[in-house]
Amino acid sequence: MKTLSLSVVGKGWFSQEMAYIYDLRPHDVENIGELTRENIQRWLNSNAGDFQSIEDFAINATTTTFEEILPWATEEGELVYADIMFPE
């Protein structure tokens, strides 16, 4: 079974940097439609209420291996995500 996860970075309501992973259910994927940046941004606008703004995101799939479906738009977004999610 393939599991899709949506990794997100952005600003919270108090202007702090935030990161989060959404585990997408089949219903979410159906609502997103084709996995394009525009469709995912539209879905996030309706479903990411803890964020004031979304700066970047990536979608990954896992079965027995890891597969990047839609990469980060910017290297900075990926680095901010890693810093928040995996602090030293």
VEXDRENMAR-338113 format. One record per residue: residue number from 1; residue in three letters; chain; x, y, z of N, C-alpha, C, O in turn. Coordinates in Angstrom, 2 decimals. Example, Ala and Ser with C-alpha at 12.3 -4.5 7.8 and 13.67 -1.06 7.14 Angstrom:
# residues 2
<node zapa="1" bake="Ala" zavo="A" n_px="13.19" n_py="-5.69" n_pz="7.80" ca_px="12.30" ca_py="-4.50" ca_pz="7.80" c_px="13.20" c_py="-3.30" c_pz="7.80" o_px="14.24" o_py="-3.32" o_pz="8.46"/>
<node zapa="2" bake="Ser" zavo="A" n_px="12.85" n_py="-2.25" n_pz="7.08" ca_px="13.67" ca_py="-1.06" ca_pz="7.14" c_px="12.90" c_py="0.03" c_pz="7.87" o_px="13.41" o_py="1.14" o_pz="8.04"/>
# end
This chain:
# residues 88
<node zapa="1" bake="Met" zavo="A" n_px="0.85" n_py="-1.18" n_pz="0.00" ca_px="0.00" ca_py="0.00" ca_pz="0.00" c_px="0.89" c_py="1.25" c_pz="0.00" o_px="1.83" o_py="1.35" o_pz="0.79"/>
<node zapa="2" bake="Lys" zavo="A" n_px="0.60" n_py="2.16" n_pz="-0.88" ca_px="1.36" ca_py="3.40" ca_pz="-0.98" c_px="0.75" c_py="4.45" c_pz="-0.07" o_px="-0.46" o_py="4.67" o_pz="-0.07"/>
<node zapa="3" bake="Thr" zavo="A" n_px="1.61" n_py="5.10" n_pz="0.72" ca_px="1.19" ca_py="6.17" ca_pz="1.61" c_px="1.79" c_py="7.47" c_pz="1.09" o_px="2.99" o_py="7.55" o_pz="0.84"/>
<node zapa="4" bake="Leu" zavo="A" n_px="0.95" n_py="8.49" n_pz="0.93" ca_px="1.42" ca_py="9.80" ca_pz="0.50" c_px="1.52" c_py="10.72" c_pz="1.70" o_px="0.62" o_py="10.76" o_pz="2.54"/>
<node zapa="5" bake="Ser" zavo="A" n_px="2.61" n_py="11.46" n_pz="1.76" ca_px="2.76" ca_py="12.47" ca_pz="2.81" c_px="3.13" c_py="13.80" c_pz="2.18" o_px="3.90" o_py="13.86" o_pz="1.22"/>
<node zapa="6" bake="Leu" zavo="A" n_px="2.57" n_py="14.85" n_pz="2.73" ca_px="2.79" ca_py="16.21" ca_pz="2.25" c_px="3.56" c_py="16.96" c_pz="3.33" o_px="3.02" o_py="17.23" o_pz="4.40"/>
<node zapa="7" bake="Ser" zavo="A" n_px="4.81" n_py="17.29" n_pz="3.04" ca_px="5.66" ca_py="18.03" ca_pz="3.97" c_px="5.55" c_py="19.51" c_pz="3.64" o_px="5.67" o_py="19.91" o_pz="2.48"/>
<node zapa="8" bake="Val" zavo="A" n_px="5.31" n_py="20.33" n_pz="4.67" ca_px="4.99" ca_py="21.74" ca_pz="4.46" c_px="5.86" c_py="22.61" c_pz="5.37" o_px="6.12" o_py="22.25" o_pz="6.52"/>
<node zapa="9" bake="Val" zavo="A" n_px="6.30" n_py="23.75" n_pz="4.85" ca_px="6.92" ca_py="24.80" ca_pz="5.67" c_px="6.20" c_py="26.11" c_pz="5.40" o_px="5.72" o_py="26.35" o_pz="4.29"/>
<node zapa="10" bake="Gly" zavo="A" n_px="6.14" n_py="26.95" n_pz="6.43" ca_px="5.48" ca_py="28.24" ca_pz="6.26" c_px="5.54" c_py="29.03" c_pz="7.54" o_px="6.29" o_py="28.71" o_pz="8.47"/>
<node zapa="11" bake="Lys" zavo="A" n_px="4.74" n_py="30.08" n_pz="7.58" ca_px="4.66" ca_py="30.97" ca_pz="8.75" c_px="3.40" c_py="30.66" c_pz="9.53" o_px="2.32" o_py="30.46" o_pz="8.96"/>
<node zapa="12" bake="Gly" zavo="A" n_px="3.56" n_py="30.62" n_pz="10.86" ca_px="2.42" ca_py="30.46" ca_pz="11.74" c_px="1.75" c_py="31.81" c_pz="11.98" o_px="2.19" o_py="32.83" o_pz="11.44"/>
<node zapa="13" bake="Trp" zavo="A" n_px="0.71" n_py="31.81" n_pz="12.78" ca_px="-0.06" ca_py="33.03" ca_pz="13.02" c_px="0.69" c_py="34.06" c_pz="13.86" o_px="0.26" o_py="35.21" o_pz="13.96"/>
<node zapa="14" bake="Phe" zavo="A" n_px="1.80" n_py="33.66" n_pz="14.48" ca_px="2.63" ca_py="34.60" ca_pz="15.23" c_px="3.95" c_py="34.82" c_pz="14.51" o_px="4.95" o_py="35.18" o_pz="15.13"/>
<node zapa="15" bake="Ser" zavo="A" n_px="3.95" n_py="34.61" n_pz="13.19" ca_px="5.08" ca_py="34.81" ca_pz="12.29" c_px="6.27" c_py="33.89" c_pz="12.55" o_px="7.37" o_py="34.16" o_pz="12.07"/>
<node zapa="16" bake="Gln" zavo="A" n_px="6.07" n_py="32.81" n_pz="13.30" ca_px="7.14" ca_py="31.85" ca_pz="13.53" c_px="7.23" c_py="30.88" c_pz="12.34" o_px="6.22" o_py="30.59" o_pz="11.70"/>
<node zapa="17" bake="Glu" zavo="A" n_px="8.45" n_py="30.38" n_pz="12.07" ca_px="8.63" ca_py="29.35" ca_pz="11.05" c_px="8.01" c_py="28.05" c_pz="11.57" o_px="8.21" o_py="27.70" o_pz="12.73"/>
<node zapa="18" bake="Met" zavo="A" n_px="7.28" n_py="27.36" n_pz="10.73" ca_px="6.64" ca_py="26.11" ca_pz="11.11" c_px="6.87" c_py="25.06" c_pz="10.03" o_px="7.09" o_py="25.39" o_pz="8.87"/>
<node zapa="19" bake="Ala" zavo="A" n_px="6.82" n_py="23.81" n_pz="10.44" ca_px="6.87" ca_py="22.68" ca_pz="9.51" c_px="5.89" c_py="21.63" c_pz="9.99" o_px="5.66" o_py="21.48" o_pz="11.19"/>
<node zapa="20" bake="Tyr" zavo="A" n_px="5.31" n_py="20.91" n_pz="9.04" ca_px="4.33" ca_py="19.89" ca_pz="9.40" c_px="4.29" c_py="18.84" c_pz="8.29" o_px="4.59" o_py="19.13" o_pz="7.13"/>
<node zapa="21" bake="Ile" zavo="A" n_px="3.91" n_py="17.62" n_pz="8.66" ca_px="3.71" ca_py="16.55" ca_pz="7.69" c_px="2.25" c_py="16.15" c_pz="7.73" o_px="1.74" o_py="15.74" o_pz="8.78"/>
<node zapa="22" bake="Tyr" zavo="A" n_px="1.58" n_py="16.27" n_pz="6.60" ca_px="0.20" ca_py="15.79" ca_pz="6.46" c_px="0.24" c_py="14.41" c_pz="5.83" o_px="0.77" o_py="14.25" o_pz="4.74"/>
<node zapa="23" bake="Asp" zavo="A" n_px="-0.31" n_py="13.40" n_pz="6.52" ca_px="-0.47" ca_py="12.08" ca_pz="5.92" c_px="-1.77" c_py="12.12" c_pz="5.14" o_px="-2.85" o_py="12.20" o_pz="5.72"/>
<node zapa="24" bake="Leu" zavo="A" n_px="-1.66" n_py="12.05" n_pz="3.82" ca_px="-2.83" ca_py="12.21" ca_pz="2.97" c_px="-3.63" c_py="10.91" c_pz="2.89" o_px="-3.10" o_py="9.86" o_pz="2.54"/>
<node zapa="25" bake="Arg" zavo="A" n_px="-4.91" n_py="11.01" n_pz="3.23" ca_px="-5.83" ca_py="9.88" ca_pz="3.12" c_px="-6.35" c_py="9.82" c_pz="1.69" o_px="-6.23" o_py="10.81" o_pz="0.95"/>
<node zapa="26" bake="Pro" zavo="A" n_px="-6.92" n_py="8.70" n_pz="1.28" ca_px="-7.47" ca_py="8.61" ca_pz="-0.08" c_px="-8.46" c_py="9.74" c_pz="-0.39" o_px="-8.51" o_py="10.25" o_pz="-1.51"/>
<node zapa="27" bake="His" zavo="A" n_px="-9.25" n_py="10.13" n_pz="0.62" ca_px="-10.21" ca_py="11.23" ca_pz="0.44" c_px="-9.48" c_py="12.55" c_pz="0.13" o_px="-9.93" o_py="13.32" o_pz="-0.71"/>
<node zapa="28" bake="Asp" zavo="A" n_px="-8.36" n_py="12.79" n_pz="0.81" ca_px="-7.57" ca_py="14.00" ca_pz="0.56" c_px="-7.03" c_py="14.00" c_pz="-0.87" o_px="-7.11" o_py="15.01" o_pz="-1.57"/>
<node zapa="29" bake="Val" zavo="A" n_px="-6.48" n_py="12.87" n_pz="-1.29" ca_px="-5.91" ca_py="12.77" ca_pz="-2.63" c_px="-6.99" c_py="12.99" c_pz="-3.68" o_px="-6.76" o_py="13.62" o_pz="-4.71"/>
<node zapa="30" bake="Glu" zavo="A" n_px="-8.17" n_py="12.45" n_pz="-3.42" ca_px="-9.31" ca_py="12.64" ca_pz="-4.34" c_px="-9.68" c_py="14.13" c_pz="-4.42" o_px="-9.95" o_py="14.63" o_pz="-5.51"/>
<node zapa="31" bake="Asn" zavo="A" n_px="-9.68" n_py="14.82" n_pz="-3.28" ca_px="-10.01" ca_py="16.24" ca_pz="-3.27" c_px="-8.92" c_py="17.09" c_pz="-3.94" o_px="-9.22" o_py="18.11" o_pz="-4.56"/>
<node zapa="32" bake="Ile" zavo="A" n_px="-7.67" n_py="16.67" n_pz="-3.82" ca_px="-6.58" ca_py="17.41" ca_pz="-4.47" c_px="-6.67" c_py="17.25" c_pz="-5.98" o_px="-6.47" o_py="18.21" o_pz="-6.73"/>
<node zapa="33" bake="Gly" zavo="A" n_px="-6.96" n_py="16.04" n_pz="-6.44" ca_px="-6.97" ca_py="15.77" ca_pz="-7.88" c_px="-5.55" c_py="15.47" c_pz="-8.34" o_px="-4.77" o_py="14.87" o_pz="-7.61"/>
<node zapa="34" bake="Glu" zavo="A" n_px="-5.23" n_py="15.88" n_pz="-9.55" ca_px="-3.88" ca_py="15.67" ca_pz="-10.07" c_px="-2.87" c_py="16.36" c_pz="-9.14" o_px="-3.10" o_py="17.49" o_pz="-8.71"/>
<node zapa="35" bake="Leu" zavo="A" n_px="-1.77" n_py="15.69" n_pz="-8.85" ca_px="-0.79" ca_py="16.22" ca_pz="-7.90" c_px="0.09" c_py="17.28" c_pz="-8.56" o_px="1.24" o_py="17.04" o_pz="-8.91"/>
<node zapa="36" bake="Thr" zavo="A" n_px="-0.50" n_py="18.47" n_pz="-8.72" ca_px="0.24" ca_py="19.62" ca_pz="-9.25" c_px="0.41" c_py="20.63" c_pz="-8.13" o_px="-0.32" o_py="20.59" o_pz="-7.14"/>
<node zapa="37" bake="Arg" zavo="A" n_px="1.36" n_py="21.53" n_pz="-8.27" ca_px="1.58" ca_py="22.56" ca_pz="-7.24" c_px="0.32" c_py="23.40" c_pz="-7.04" o_px="-0.02" o_py="23.74" o_pz="-5.91"/>
<node zapa="38" bake="Glu" zavo="A" n_px="-0.37" n_py="23.73" n_pz="-8.11" ca_px="-1.57" ca_py="24.56" ca_pz="-8.01" c_px="-2.67" c_py="23.85" c_pz="-7.22" o_px="-3.29" o_py="24.44" o_pz="-6.35"/>
<node zapa="39" bake="Asn" zavo="A" n_px="-2.90" n_py="22.57" n_pz="-7.53" ca_px="-3.95" ca_py="21.82" ca_pz="-6.84" c_px="-3.61" c_py="21.60" c_pz="-5.37" o_px="-4.48" o_py="21.68" o_pz="-4.50"/>
<node zapa="40" bake="Ile" zavo="A" n_px="-2.33" n_py="21.34" n_pz="-5.08" ca_px="-1.92" ca_py="21.14" ca_pz="-3.69" c_px="-2.03" c_py="22.44" c_pz="-2.92" o_px="-2.46" o_py="22.44" o_pz="-1.77"/>
<node zapa="41" bake="Gln" zavo="A" n_px="-1.65" n_py="23.55" n_pz="-3.53" ca_px="-1.77" ca_py="24.85" ca_pz="-2.86" c_px="-3.24" c_py="25.16" c_pz="-2.55" o_px="-3.55" o_py="25.68" o_pz="-1.48"/>
<node zapa="42" bake="Arg" zavo="A" n_px="-4.12" n_py="24.85" n_pz="-3.49" ca_px="-5.56" ca_py="25.06" ca_pz="-3.28" c_px="-6.04" c_py="24.22" c_pz="-2.09" o_px="-6.79" o_py="24.71" o_pz="-1.25"/>
<node zapa="43" bake="Trp" zavo="A" n_px="-5.60" n_py="22.95" n_pz="-2.02" ca_px="-5.99" ca_py="22.08" ca_pz="-0.91" c_px="-5.44" c_py="22.61" c_pz="0.41" o_px="-6.15" o_py="22.63" o_pz="1.41"/>
<node zapa="44" bake="Leu" zavo="A" n_px="-4.19" n_py="23.05" n_pz="0.41" ca_px="-3.59" ca_py="23.60" ca_pz="1.63" c_px="-4.32" c_py="24.86" c_pz="2.09" o_px="-4.48" o_py="25.06" o_pz="3.30"/>
<node zapa="45" bake="Asn" zavo="A" n_px="-4.76" n_py="25.69" n_pz="1.17" ca_px="-5.49" ca_py="26.91" ca_pz="1.53" c_px="-6.74" c_py="26.57" c_pz="2.35" o_px="-7.16" o_py="27.36" o_pz="3.19"/>
<node zapa="46" bake="Ser" zavo="A" n_px="-7.33" n_py="25.40" n_pz="2.10" ca_px="-8.54" ca_py="24.99" ca_pz="2.82" c_px="-8.27" c_py="24.10" c_pz="4.02" o_px="-9.14" o_py="23.95" o_pz="4.87"/>
<node zapa="47" bake="Asn" zavo="A" n_px="-7.08" n_py="23.50" n_pz="4.10" ca_px="-6.83" ca_py="22.47" ca_pz="5.11" c_px="-5.64" c_py="22.71" c_pz="6.03" o_px="-5.36" o_py="21.88" o_pz="6.89"/>
<node zapa="48" bake="Ala" zavo="A" n_px="-4.94" n_py="23.80" n_pz="5.86" ca_px="-3.75" ca_py="24.06" ca_pz="6.68" c_px="-3.99" c_py="25.29" c_pz="7.55" o_px="-3.27" o_py="26.28" o_pz="7.45"/>
<node zapa="49" bake="Gly" zavo="A" n_px="-4.99" n_py="25.22" n_pz="8.41" ca_px="-5.41" ca_py="26.36" ca_pz="9.21" c_px="-4.41" c_py="26.85" c_pz="10.24" o_px="-4.51" o_py="27.99" o_pz="10.70"/>
<node zapa="50" bake="Asp" zavo="A" n_px="-3.44" n_py="26.01" n_pz="10.62" ca_px="-2.43" ca_py="26.45" ca_pz="11.58" c_px="-1.39" c_py="27.36" c_pz="10.96" o_px="-0.61" o_py="27.99" o_pz="11.66"/>
<node zapa="51" bake="Phe" zavo="A" n_px="-1.38" n_py="27.44" n_pz="9.64" ca_px="-0.41" ca_py="28.26" ca_pz="8.92" c_px="-1.06" c_py="29.57" c_pz="8.47" o_px="-2.19" o_py="29.58" o_pz="7.96"/>
<node zapa="52" bake="Gln" zavo="A" n_px="-0.33" n_py="30.66" n_pz="8.66" ca_px="-0.75" ca_py="31.94" ca_pz="8.09" c_px="-0.45" c_py="31.94" c_pz="6.59" o_px="-1.24" o_py="32.42" o_pz="5.78"/>
<node zapa="53" bake="Ser" zavo="A" n_px="0.73" n_py="31.37" n_pz="6.25" ca_px="1.10" ca_py="31.27" ca_pz="4.84" c_px="1.97" c_py="30.04" c_pz="4.65" o_px="2.71" o_py="29.63" o_pz="5.54"/>
<node zapa="54" bake="Ile" zavo="A" n_px="1.87" n_py="29.45" n_pz="3.48" ca_px="2.68" ca_py="28.30" ca_pz="3.10" c_px="3.80" c_py="28.80" c_pz="2.20" o_px="3.54" o_py="29.48" o_pz="1.21"/>
<node zapa="55" bake="Glu" zavo="A" n_px="5.04" n_py="28.47" n_pz="2.56" ca_px="6.18" ca_py="28.92" ca_pz="1.77" c_px="6.65" c_py="27.87" c_pz="0.78" o_px="7.09" o_py="28.22" o_pz="-0.32"/>
<node zapa="56" bake="Asp" zavo="A" n_px="6.56" n_py="26.59" n_pz="1.13" ca_px="7.00" ca_py="25.53" ca_pz="0.24" c_px="6.45" c_py="24.20" c_pz="0.73" o_px="6.03" o_py="24.08" o_pz="1.88"/>
<node zapa="57" bake="Phe" zavo="A" n_px="6.44" n_py="23.21" n_pz="-0.16" ca_px="5.96" ca_py="21.88" ca_pz="0.20" c_px="6.52" c_py="20.85" c_pz="-0.77" o_px="6.99" o_py="21.18" o_pz="-1.86"/>
<node zapa="58" bake="Ala" zavo="A" n_px="6.47" n_py="19.60" n_pz="-0.34" ca_px="6.88" ca_py="18.47" ca_pz="-1.17" c_px="5.96" c_py="17.30" c_pz="-0.84" o_px="5.44" o_py="17.19" o_pz="0.27"/>
<node zapa="59" bake="Ile" zavo="A" n_px="5.77" n_py="16.41" n_pz="-1.82" ca_px="4.97" ca_py="15.20" ca_pz="-1.60" c_px="5.88" c_py="14.00" c_pz="-1.80" o_px="6.64" o_py="13.91" o_pz="-2.76"/>
<node zapa="60" bake="Asn" zavo="A" n_px="5.78" n_py="13.07" n_pz="-0.85" ca_px="6.55" ca_py="11.84" ca_pz="-0.91" c_px="5.61" c_py="10.65" c_pz="-0.77" o_px="4.54" o_py="10.75" o_pz="-0.17"/>
<node zapa="61" bake="Ala" zavo="A" n_px="6.03" n_py="9.53" n_pz="-1.35" ca_px="5.27" ca_py="8.29" ca_pz="-1.23" c_px="6.17" c_py="7.24" c_pz="-0.60" o_px="7.37" o_py="7.17" o_pz="-0.89"/>
<node zapa="62" bake="Thr" zavo="A" n_px="5.58" n_py="6.43" n_pz="0.25" ca_px="6.33" ca_py="5.32" ca_pz="0.82" c_px="5.52" c_py="4.04" c_pz="0.66" o_px="4.32" o_py="4.00" o_pz="0.94"/>
<node zapa="63" bake="Thr" zavo="A" n_px="6.19" n_py="3.04" n_pz="0.22" ca_px="5.67" ca_py="1.67" ca_pz="0.24" c_px="6.71" c_py="0.92" c_pz="1.05" o_px="6.77" o_py="1.07" o_pz="2.27"/>
<node zapa="64" bake="Thr" zavo="A" n_px="7.50" n_py="0.13" n_pz="0.41" ca_px="8.65" ca_py="-0.45" ca_pz="1.09" c_px="9.88" c_py="0.41" c_pz="0.85" o_px="10.92" o_py="0.22" o_pz="1.49"/>
<node zapa="65" bake="Thr" zavo="A" n_px="9.77" n_py="1.36" n_pz="-0.08" ca_px="10.85" ca_py="2.30" ca_pz="-0.38" c_px="10.29" c_py="3.72" c_pz="-0.35" o_px="9.08" o_py="3.92" o_pz="-0.29"/>
<node zapa="66" bake="Phe" zavo="A" n_px="11.17" n_py="4.69" n_pz="-0.39" ca_px="10.81" ca_py="6.11" ca_pz="-0.38" c_px="10.86" c_py="6.63" c_pz="-1.81" o_px="11.81" o_py="6.35" o_pz="-2.53"/>
<node zapa="67" bake="Glu" zavo="A" n_px="9.85" n_py="7.38" n_pz="-2.21" ca_px="9.80" ca_py="7.93" ca_pz="-3.56" c_px="9.34" c_py="9.39" c_pz="-3.48" o_px="8.31" o_py="9.69" o_pz="-2.89"/>
<node zapa="68" bake="Glu" zavo="A" n_px="10.12" n_py="10.27" n_pz="-4.08" ca_px="9.73" ca_py="11.67" ca_pz="-4.11" c_px="8.80" c_py="11.88" c_pz="-5.30" o_px="9.19" o_py="11.65" o_pz="-6.44"/>
<node zapa="69" bake="Ile" zavo="A" n_px="7.57" n_py="12.30" n_pz="-5.02" ca_px="6.57" ca_py="12.51" ca_pz="-6.07" c_px="6.66" c_py="13.93" c_pz="-6.62" o_px="6.72" o_py="14.12" o_pz="-7.84"/>
<node zapa="70" bake="Leu" zavo="A" n_px="6.68" n_py="14.90" n_pz="-5.75" ca_px="6.77" ca_py="16.31" ca_pz="-6.12" c_px="7.81" c_py="16.94" c_pz="-5.21" o_px="7.57" o_py="17.07" o_pz="-4.01"/>
<node zapa="71" bake="Pro" zavo="A" n_px="8.96" n_py="17.34" n_pz="-5.75" ca_px="10.04" ca_py="17.85" ca_pz="-4.89" c_px="9.73" c_py="19.25" c_pz="-4.36" o_px="8.77" o_py="19.90" o_pz="-4.79"/>
<node zapa="72" bake="Trp" zavo="A" n_px="10.56" n_py="19.70" n_pz="-3.43" ca_px="10.47" ca_py="21.06" ca_pz="-2.93" c_px="10.65" c_py="22.02" c_pz="-4.09" o_px="11.42" o_py="21.74" o_pz="-5.01"/>
<node zapa="73" bake="Ala" zavo="A" n_px="9.97" n_py="23.15" n_pz="-4.06" ca_px="10.12" ca_py="24.16" ca_pz="-5.11" c_px="11.47" c_py="24.86" c_pz="-4.99" o_px="12.06" o_py="25.27" o_pz="-5.99"/>
<node zapa="74" bake="Thr" zavo="A" n_px="11.94" n_py="25.00" n_pz="-3.75" ca_px="13.21" ca_py="25.69" ca_pz="-3.53" c_px="14.08" c_py="24.88" c_pz="-2.57" o_px="13.57" o_py="24.14" o_pz="-1.73"/>
<node zapa="75" bake="Glu" zavo="A" n_px="15.38" n_py="25.03" n_pz="-2.70" ca_px="16.30" ca_py="24.39" ca_pz="-1.77" c_px="16.13" c_py="24.99" c_pz="-0.38" o_px="16.25" o_py="24.29" o_pz="0.62"/>
<node zapa="76" bake="Glu" zavo="A" n_px="15.85" n_py="26.29" n_pz="-0.32" ca_px="15.65" ca_py="26.95" ca_pz="0.97" c_px="14.48" c_py="26.34" c_pz="1.74" o_px="14.57" o_py="26.12" o_pz="2.95"/>
<node zapa="77" bake="Gly" zavo="A" n_px="13.38" n_py="26.06" n_pz="1.03" ca_px="12.24" ca_py="25.43" ca_pz="1.68" c_px="12.59" c_py="24.08" c_pz="2.29" o_px="12.18" o_py="23.76" o_pz="3.40"/>
<node zapa="78" bake="Glu" zavo="A" n_px="13.35" n_py="23.29" n_pz="1.55" ca_px="13.77" ca_py="21.98" ca_pz="2.04" c_px="14.69" c_py="22.12" c_pz="3.25" o_px="14.57" o_py="21.34" o_pz="4.20"/>
<node zapa="79" bake="Leu" zavo="A" n_px="15.60" n_py="23.10" n_pz="3.23" ca_px="16.52" ca_py="23.30" ca_pz="4.34" c_px="15.79" c_py="23.79" c_pz="5.59" o_px="16.10" o_py="23.34" o_pz="6.70"/>
<node zapa="80" bake="Val" zavo="A" n_px="14.84" n_py="24.71" n_pz="5.44" ca_px="14.06" ca_py="25.20" ca_pz="6.58" c_px="13.27" c_py="24.03" c_pz="7.19" o_px="13.22" o_py="23.89" o_pz="8.41"/>
<node zapa="81" bake="Tyr" zavo="A" n_px="12.67" n_py="23.21" n_pz="6.35" ca_px="11.94" ca_py="22.04" ca_pz="6.83" c_px="12.86" c_py="21.13" c_pz="7.65" o_px="12.50" o_py="20.72" o_pz="8.76"/>
<node zapa="82" bake="Ala" zavo="A" n_px="14.03" n_py="20.82" n_pz="7.11" ca_px="14.98" ca_py="19.94" ca_pz="7.81" c_px="15.42" c_py="20.55" c_pz="9.14" o_px="15.53" o_py="19.84" o_pz="10.13"/>
<node zapa="83" bake="Asp" zavo="A" n_px="15.68" n_py="21.86" n_pz="9.16" ca_px="16.10" ca_py="22.52" ca_pz="10.40" c_px="15.03" c_py="22.43" c_pz="11.48" o_px="15.34" o_py="22.22" o_pz="12.65"/>
<node zapa="84" bake="Ile" zavo="A" n_px="13.76" n_py="22.59" n_pz="11.09" ca_px="12.68" ca_py="22.57" ca_pz="12.07" c_px="12.37" c_py="21.15" c_pz="12.52" o_px="12.20" o_py="20.89" o_pz="13.71"/>
<node zapa="85" bake="Met" zavo="A" n_px="12.30" n_py="20.23" n_pz="11.57" ca_px="11.88" ca_py="18.87" ca_pz="11.89" c_px="13.00" c_py="18.02" c_pz="12.51" o_px="12.72" o_py="17.09" o_pz="13.26"/>
<node zapa="86" bake="Phe" zavo="A" n_px="14.25" n_py="18.36" n_pz="12.21" ca_px="15.38" ca_py="17.55" ca_pz="12.69" c_px="16.44" c_py="18.44" c_pz="13.30" o_px="17.56" o_py="18.49" o_pz="12.80"/>
<node zapa="87" bake="Pro" zavo="A" n_px="16.12" n_py="19.14" n_pz="14.40" ca_px="17.11" ca_py="20.02" ca_pz="15.03" c_px="18.26" c_py="19.18" c_pz="15.63" o_px="18.08" o_py="18.03" o_pz="16.01"/>
<node zapa="88" bake="Glu" zavo="A" n_px="19.39" n_py="19.78" n_pz="15.69" ca_px="20.56" ca_py="19.06" ca_pz="16.25" c_px="20.53" c_py="19.04" c_pz="17.76" o_px="21.44" o_py="18.48" o_pz="18.38"/>
# end
